[in-house]
Structures are given as structure tokens and as C-alpha cells.
Amino acid sequence: MEDEAEIYDGIRAHFPLSFGKQTKSETSLERVHNSTRRNTTSAAEIKPSFSSNSRSNNSNTDNKAFPSLSSSSKAWLETLKNPNTKQNRDSAALDYLNKSSSPNDAVIGPARPAVGSLDQEDAKIGSPLPPVQPNAEYDDSPMIGPPPPPQVGDEEEDDEPMIGPPRPAPTGSADSDSEEVDEEEEEDQYRIPLSNEIVLKGHTKVVSALAVDHSGSRVLSGSYDYTVRMYDFQGMNARLQSFRQLEPFEGHQVRSLSWSPTADRFLCVTGSAQAKIYDRDGLTLGEFVKGDMYIRDLKNTKGHISGLTCGEWHPKTKETILTSSEDGSLRIWDVNDFKSQKQVIKPKLSRPGRVPVTTCTWDREGKSIAGGIGDGSIQIWNLKPGWGSRPDVYIGGGHSDEITGLKFSSDGRILLSRSFDGSLKVWDVRQVKEPLRVFDDLPNHYAQTNISFSPDERLFLTGTSVERDSTIGGLLCFFDREKLELVSRVGISPNRSVVQCAWHPRLNQVFATAGDKHEGGTHILYDPTLSERGALVCVARAPRKKSVDDFQLQPVIHNPHALPLFRDQPSRKRQREKILKDPLKSHKPEIPITGPGYGGRVGTSKGSLLTQYLLKQGGLIKETWMEEDPREAILKYADAAAKDPKFIAPAYSQTQPQPIFAKSDSEDEEK
């Protein structure tokens, strides 16, 4: 036995310790991100339908789509940027030799070495050149980018005579190729993360509110289905499920969400007149007071009296928030006091009345407030000592319809506005007589459609809604801030409108909410080579498999006092309560009821009176009335009543007529 053990140990020493152990197969990150790669062909096939006012400098954009940038085209762009590489020179030489040489041509002078075998120095003088195979040296290497466009004269020579005039050579192909390269290089310089996409689902209607905290770890989405869903990238796996669902106000749509500067609380604005504050985990901290709707002057009310339209937290101060309402006022609140507001702002109106304030926003430093009024005007207030409701900047007739979104640039000089009239306008706050640029043909059907800047503010983006008779779905449009022109359009959903959008600076990921009357979700666009954390973390994390410990059976609990042997005697109070519940032991009187029977009681087996019970038990009372004929039961007392009348008969005995009774029918039938 000892010899066998030594032999076993000696054989085992030749194998590694991990021999025979089953390792869990892991999916590579490349394979995971390939599963979330966007189909850019559908987005590239969308033709722009913008008017000439939105992009008048480039005439070729009316007939050409805007392809979305992806990481797979980087190598191709490098070859286009450096056309003098060895591979390009060799391919050009191959094309030239194939056009000018054939196997039957005689060669005069020294033979030229073939491309692909340039190291052969023993070429014979005067021998014909062998046919050159294009890219013979690079057949095994994968081709990078799309195939090169066909050149003029590359058609195969046929022995059949050509019928008809010769085909015209394509004109301007070199110019169009150069323009394509310029546009792709232009898109590459913006570095828009669009190659991959994931969708955070869960809502049953359009997602109208979006908020991502400053660290990029938690995402809030509010919908027209009255709920708010909370997503955590650190605790979320590839199933992309929310960890909490809230319903701030029953029957009211969620219209705006905003994180505090410290990201420990967030503001929730719904269609009700009261805004709510929640902590980071979704627990309610409080709600602001509602005003008195019977007070005409809005400055004398303690809060809003109509549904809220928008709300935003102060970018620097964590105790201050701003809200706008349909009652025609803007209010600044202190989070530490939910019962009163700090300031009431009444916008300037062209005519007396109440016009709703559809949207509001802070500037980057929190020193100015902008509000979009229902009459189409844009008003800006500067926060300074002694400031009031009179606006410092008034843009009357900024839009022909209600304004849905406003956004300041970081320097506070540029203001972007979005409206129901299907336009996006760029304003210079210092000169507001005319907008710097107007982008038309951007359909908008939702009151929460917003505008957002890129992290470096070279671009700004907005979403479009789906029209009834249009074949183009919801798009995400990117515009250049300096050139004021359209850069790219990305298709988000073929039949759902894009409402909210955001470009997170830390994650370098683009968020876009979309939906319709049946379903809604938050689309996250990212690039594995450009983005960080966020969607990359949760996609790469596979869902955890359930183990045996996850399944817990309900244990059988044996109570020692359940058996009569170990049961304690109940207290006297409990005994009295138990006796009172028993109708027999408590001698509970029977409830009086109507109906035939003895003593007003329905004929029961024992009766309700003591004398009736005793007579029945002794057999003195025999209930035979159900078997007897009623007429015979009465006539059997006729002789006794005639002999010994007791009540009325003695008084009228002398004058009472002789009663004559009818004979029984049964007797007549027998005769």
C-alpha cells in the first residue's frame, strides 16, 4: 500500500494543481460590445429634410445622409488621411500594370519586377511579364474599410461589340470623394460616442423626464405612466432592470427631474401643484406647500395653485430650487422650509391675465434665471440685490408657439430655445433683437423636449418627434456651435419620439429618452474606445446565476404551547371574553322574528317557551294540524259550543237564528 501511494504521489507531481478543475467560461468584452453595436445603416439611409435656413452653406447635404460615427471606421480614416503609405502605392502600381500589360505583349529591355515579389532579382531579360495578381501579398490580411470605388475603364473587356453610345464617365467623383472624406474627418473630430447602444426599459408610456447624477452612477427616468424609475450602473447587470420604482402623485405625469449639486437628493416635478424632494435612495423627504387658489394676487399665496411644468435645482447652492407652473409664476424655494417660498416671480405680459410659464432654467453660475412663457416670449432675470419681477432681458415673440426647453451656455452668452413650432433658435443674450440662427423642420409634440450641450460645448443636441404621415422616426440631431450648422443626425427609434437628451461629461455617453403611448425607454449611446464606466460596466457584467442558497424553504415551526399538554391556562379575562362569545353559555336571548309559530316564534323543534317545551316533551301537545282538514278541525267544536256557550252566544240565545251548515262535498259524492 505504501508503494502504491508513493507511485500515485510521483505521478501527480507531474501535473499542475489546476488539472481536472472546471473553469467557468467567460465572454470576452469584444463579443459583449459587438452584441450592443448599433446598426448604422438604418441611420445612414435617413435623408435630411431640413430647410435651407438650417444649413444653407452646404448644398450637398440635401441629397446625402449623415452617417453616424463608429469605432470600426478609424483604421479606414487613417488610410484616407495618409494616402502615401506603402500599401496604397503598391495598389496603385498594380492597377497601372493590369491596365497597361498583358501576357502576349513583348517586353523590350530589362524586365520590371512584379509587385508582390519585388525581392526577385533573377528576372530574365526580354522575357514577358507574368500577369500581376492585385494585392497578392496582402490576400491573407483582412481588408480594412469598404472596397475602393470602381475607376474609369475598369470594366472587363468583352469580345462582343458594344451596342449604343459609350457610357459617360462619372463627373465630379474625385470632388465627391474628397467631400466625403472631409465630412468624415469633421465628424471624427467631434468624437461622438455612437457605435453601441443599450436601452433601459420598464415604462409603459413615453419617458418625459431624465436626470443623471454628477458621478454618472445613477439614472432617474420619469414617464407619463406616473412613475419614476431609478437605475444604478454599479448594481445593475446585463438585464438592465431598475432597483426602485416610485409614484410621486397618483394620476399625475412626471414632468421634470433634477439632482442636487451634491447628488444626495433629487427634485421631482409632476402635474400637481406640489413638488417633492427625495433622497438618493428614493425615500420621501418632504413636499412643498400648495397655495390658496381663491387669492387673486399670486405673490400673496404660499405656493403654486396649478400644475407644475418644470423645476431645476440650483447649480451651486444645495438649498435652493426653482419651479414654474401653469398659474403663471416662477418660485424660488428653500429646501429646509417646505411651507413657504423665498421669491415669487411674475413674468411680464402683453395683456392682463394668467399665462402659463412652460419652462425655466438656471445659468451655469446660478446668477440668472430664464423662463419660457406661454405667449412665446423668453424672459431673463438677473439675481441681484433688490431685484423684482421685472425682467432684465425680454424677447417678445421669440417663438410662435409654447416653449418647451431653454439652455444657457457655460459663459452665459448663448441661450438655446426649443418650441412646439418645430424650431430651435440660438440667441445672443447681449443682442436679442434677432436670433443668431434658426433651425427649422424639427418636429416637436411633447412639452418636455429639451436641449443639451456636449461636454466641451462645441456641439448642442436635441430630439425630434414622430409625425403622423412621416416615414422618419425619432432622431437625435447634433449641431455645431461655432459654425451653426447641422453635423449629424442619429436615428434612435423608428416609430417613437425622442423627448429628453443629455451628454454626460464624465461618462462621455449620450442619453436619449423615447416612447409612445404603449412603451418608453432610455437609450444610452456609447463607444467602448471613447466612453468610460456607465453602460460599459453593466453590459459587461453578466447576470448572476441562482445558487442553492437563493432557494429557501419555509421552515416548519413547532410551537411548544400548541399541544394541550404544554398549553397554559388562559387568564380569567380571556375566559370571560370567550364565554361571552358563546350564545349558549352566555344565555344570549334569541332575536325576535316575525312569522307563524308559538308565541310569535317560527315553529322550531323545541320552542322558545318553557311550558311549550315541557308539554312537547311530555307528549301532551301533538301537532296534527298539518294533517287535518281545517273545516273538520272547526266543526269538531260545534257540539261543545252549542251546549256551553261562553262569550257572545248567551246574550243572544233567544234571538239568535238557527245556523245551517253546508254538508261536505265528499258526502255528496259518495251518495
GISUL-V669114 format. One record per backbone hydrogen bond with DSSP energy under -0.5 kcal/mol. CO is the residue of the C=O (numbers start at 1). NH is the residue of the N-H. E is the energy in kcal/mol with one decimal. If there is no record, write none. Layout:
CO	NH	E
CO	NH	E
This chain:
1	5	-1.9
2	6	-2.2
3	7	-2.3
4	8	-2.4
5	9	-2.4
6	10	-2.2
7	11	-2.2
8	12	-2.3
9	13	-1.3
11	14	-1.2
12	15	-1.4
16	19	-1.4
18	21	-1.5
21	23	-0.6
28	32	-1.8
29	33	-2.7
30	34	-1.7
31	35	-1.1
32	36	-0.6
34	37	-1.0
36	197	-2.7
38	40	-1.2
39	42	-0.6
39	43	-0.8
40	44	-2.1
41	45	-1.7
43	46	-0.8
46	66	-0.5
51	54	-1.1
51	55	-0.9
57	59	-0.6
58	61	-0.5
59	62	-0.9
60	63	-1.0
65	67	-0.7
70	73	-1.0
71	74	-1.2
73	77	-1.9
74	78	-2.0
75	79	-1.8
76	80	-1.8
77	81	-2.3
78	82	-1.9
81	83	-0.6
82	85	-0.8
85	89	-2.1
86	90	-2.3
87	91	-2.2
88	92	-2.1
89	93	-2.1
90	94	-2.5
91	95	-2.1
92	96	-1.9
93	97	-2.5
94	98	-2.4
95	99	-1.4
96	100	-1.7
97	101	-1.8
102	105	-1.1
106	108	-0.5
107	109	-0.5
109	126	-1.1
114	117	-1.8
117	120	-1.5
119	121	-0.8
124	127	-0.9
132	134	-0.5
133	136	-1.2
136	139	-0.7
143	145	-0.5
151	154	-1.5
156	158	-0.5
170	173	-0.6
172	176	-2.4
173	177	-2.5
174	178	-2.2
175	179	-2.2
176	180	-2.4
177	181	-2.3
178	182	-2.3
179	183	-2.5
180	184	-2.5
181	185	-2.5
182	186	-2.2
183	187	-2.3
184	188	-2.2
185	189	-1.6
186	190	-0.6
187	190	-0.6
187	191	-0.9
187	192	-0.5
191	193	-0.5
192	194	-1.2
195	38	-3.1
196	526	-1.9
198	524	-3.0
199	201	-0.8
200	522	-2.0
203	202	-0.5
203	520	-1.5
206	208	-0.7
206	224	-2.0
209	222	-2.0
211	220	-3.1
213	216	-0.9
217	233	-2.6
218	213	-2.0
219	231	-2.7
220	211	-2.0
221	229	-2.6
222	208	-1.3
222	209	-2.0
223	226	-1.0
223	254	-1.8
227	223	-1.7
228	246	-3.0
229	221	-1.9
230	243	-2.0
230	244	-1.0
231	219	-2.3
233	236	-0.5
237	240	-1.8
244	230	-2.4
246	228	-2.5
249	252	-1.7
253	255	-0.5
253	271	-1.3
256	269	-2.7
258	267	-3.3
260	263	-1.3
264	280	-1.4
265	260	-2.4
266	278	-2.4
267	258	-1.7
268	276	-2.2
269	255	-2.7
269	256	-1.8
270	308	-0.7
272	308	-2.4
275	288	-2.2
276	268	-2.5
277	285	-2.9
277	286	-1.2
278	266	-2.4
279	282	-1.7
283	279	-2.3
286	277	-2.7
291	293	-0.7
292	295	-1.2
294	296	-0.6
296	298	-0.6
297	300	-1.3
298	301	-0.9
304	291	-2.2
307	326	-2.7
310	324	-2.4
312	322	-2.4
317	320	-0.7
319	335	-2.6
320	314	-2.4
321	333	-2.2
322	312	-2.5
323	331	-2.3
324	309	-2.3
324	310	-1.1
325	328	-1.1
325	357	-2.2
328	347	-0.5
329	325	-1.4
330	345	-3.4
331	323	-2.2
332	342	-2.9
332	343	-1.5
333	321	-1.5
333	335	-0.5
334	337	-1.4
337	334	-0.5
338	289	-2.0
340	334	-0.6
343	332	-2.3
344	346	-0.5
345	330	-2.6
345	347	-0.6
353	355	-0.6
356	358	-0.7
356	374	-2.2
359	372	-2.4
361	370	-2.3
363	366	-0.6
367	383	-2.8
368	363	-1.3
369	381	-3.0
370	361	-1.8
371	373	-0.6
371	379	-2.1
372	358	-1.8
372	359	-1.1
373	376	-1.8
376	398	-0.7
376	399	-1.6
377	373	-2.5
378	395	-2.9
379	371	-2.6
380	392	-1.9
380	393	-2.0
381	369	-2.8
381	383	-0.5
382	384	-0.8
384	387	-1.7
393	380	-2.5
394	396	-0.7
395	378	-2.0
395	398	-0.9
402	420	-2.5
405	418	-2.4
407	416	-2.8
409	364	-0.6
409	412	-0.9
413	429	-2.8
414	409	-2.0
415	427	-2.8
416	407	-1.8
417	425	-2.1
418	404	-2.5
418	405	-1.6
419	422	-1.1
422	442	-2.4
423	419	-1.4
424	439	-2.9
425	417	-2.0
425	427	-0.5
426	436	-2.7
426	437	-1.0
427	415	-2.4
427	429	-0.6
428	431	-1.1
431	428	-0.7
437	426	-2.3
438	440	-0.6
439	424	-2.0
443	465	-2.5
446	449	-1.3
450	463	-0.6
452	461	-2.8
454	457	-1.1
458	481	-2.8
459	454	-2.5
460	479	-2.5
461	452	-2.2
462	477	-2.6
464	498	-2.5
474	492	-2.4
474	493	-1.3
475	464	-1.7
475	477	-0.5
476	490	-2.2
477	462	-1.6
478	487	-3.0
478	488	-1.3
479	460	-1.8
480	484	-1.1
480	485	-0.6
485	480	-2.9
488	478	-2.9
490	476	-2.3
490	492	-0.6
493	474	-1.9
496	474	-0.8
497	499	-0.5
497	515	-1.3
499	450	-1.3
500	513	-2.6
502	504	-0.5
502	511	-3.5
504	508	-1.5
504	509	-0.6
507	532	-2.0
509	504	-2.2
510	525	-3.0
511	502	-2.3
512	523	-3.5
513	499	-2.6
514	207	-0.6
514	521	-2.3
515	497	-1.3
516	206	-0.8
519	516	-2.4
520	203	-0.8
521	514	-2.6
521	523	-0.6
522	200	-2.9
523	512	-2.4
523	525	-0.5
524	198	-1.9
525	510	-2.2
526	196	-2.9
527	530	-1.1
527	531	-3.5
533	536	-2.1
534	537	-0.7
534	538	-1.4
535	539	-2.0
536	540	-1.4
537	541	-0.8
540	542	-0.8
541	238	-1.4
547	550	-0.9
548	551	-1.0
550	552	-0.7
551	553	-0.5
553	555	-0.6
555	557	-0.7
556	558	-0.6
557	559	-0.8
558	560	-0.5
559	562	-1.7
563	566	-0.6
563	567	-0.6
571	575	-2.1
572	576	-2.5
573	577	-2.2
574	578	-2.1
575	579	-2.3
576	580	-2.4
577	581	-1.1
578	582	-0.7
579	582	-0.8
581	583	-0.6
582	586	-2.0
583	588	-2.2
584	587	-0.7
596	603	-0.7
597	600	-0.7
598	601	-1.6
602	604	-0.6
609	613	-1.8
610	614	-2.6
611	615	-2.6
612	616	-2.0
613	617	-2.2
614	618	-2.2
615	619	-0.7
615	620	-1.9
615	621	-1.2
620	622	-0.6
621	623	-0.5
622	624	-1.5
624	627	-1.2
624	628	-1.1
629	633	-2.2
630	634	-1.2
631	635	-2.3
632	636	-1.4
634	637	-1.5
635	638	-1.7
637	641	-1.6
638	642	-1.8
639	643	-2.0
640	644	-2.1
648	651	-0.8
648	652	-0.9
649	652	-0.6
650	653	-0.9
652	656	-1.5
657	659	-0.6
659	661	-0.5
664	668	-1.2
665	669	-2.0
666	670	-1.7
667	671	-1.7
